[in-house]
Amino acid sequence: MLTQNYDTVYENMKTACEKAGREQEDVTLIAVSKTYPAEDISKLYAHGCRDFGENKVQELLEKYEVLPKDIRWHMIGHLQRNKVKYIVDKVHLIHSVDSLRLAEEISKEALKKNVTVNILIEVNVAQEESKFGLKTEETAALVEQISALPGICVKGLMTIAPYVENAEENRQYFRNLKQLSVDIMHKNIDNVTVGSLSMGMSGDYCVAVEEGATYIRVGTSIFGERDYSQKM
């Protein structure tokens, strides 16, 4: 079932790329494996998936220790500064940087471990009070500040769109994030590319792909509904 679900999402992603005139290779499907055991990840790994997303540092670390080292781990949840040191040399990409203080901590720990950490800036495009992330108008200034930090590289932007029944309602937010990335790109900031856009989840990833997503974060449509009362 897991692999069938994955294939369905992948085919939907391909169709959205074709509809938008994009190359399928330009979009990476991240299987969001939070709360699901390493055994489930192993099944998808054997099926060819290499990109997995986790929300919590502790859970990521536990899975990192027992799973193949060529997995590309994506930290997609809110990241506390005191947890940064545990993951800077283990993750492929941190999607959720939303402050200069967090970026400074990532930079400090990256230098200690002699690595360059790729990050995305989290933008709360829909300005939902319940969500983390910068306001759209604050983003360019923070990108400029972070660009000067050693050991860290801004690769793009991320947003979590509202939960909606109709995915079309989120198109405006994906479109706005894409436009923001274009605006920042035109500033030609050193050490910044912002070509990566992490947007779109189970309910709206096709619309996100049509609007320029390069990473889609899909959990429920692959793994099923989560039971948060259960431990991993």
Secondary structure as GFF3:
##gff-version 3
##sequence-region A 1 232
A	DSSP	alpha_helix	2	20	.	.	.	ID=ss1
A	DSSP	three_ten_helix	24	26	.	.	.	ID=ss2
A	DSSP	beta_strand	28	32	.	.	.	ID=ss3
A	DSSP	alpha_helix	38	46	.	.	.	ID=ss4
A	DSSP	beta_strand	51	54	.	.	.	ID=ss5
A	DSSP	alpha_helix	57	66	.	.	.	ID=ss6
A	DSSP	beta_strand	72	75	.	.	.	ID=ss7
A	DSSP	three_ten_helix	81	83	.	.	.	ID=ss8
A	DSSP	alpha_helix	84	87	.	.	.	ID=ss9
A	DSSP	beta_strand	93	97	.	.	.	ID=ss10
A	DSSP	alpha_helix	100	113	.	.	.	ID=ss11
A	DSSP	beta_strand	117	122	.	.	.	ID=ss12
A	DSSP	alpha_helix	136	147	.	.	.	ID=ss13
A	DSSP	beta_strand	152	158	.	.	.	ID=ss14
A	DSSP	three_ten_helix	167	170	.	.	.	ID=ss15
A	DSSP	alpha_helix	171	185	.	.	.	ID=ss16
A	DSSP	beta_strand	192	198	.	.	.	ID=ss17
A	DSSP	alpha_helix	205	210	.	.	.	ID=ss18
A	DSSP	beta_strand	215	218	.	.	.	ID=ss19
A	DSSP	alpha_helix	220	223	.	.	.	ID=ss20
###
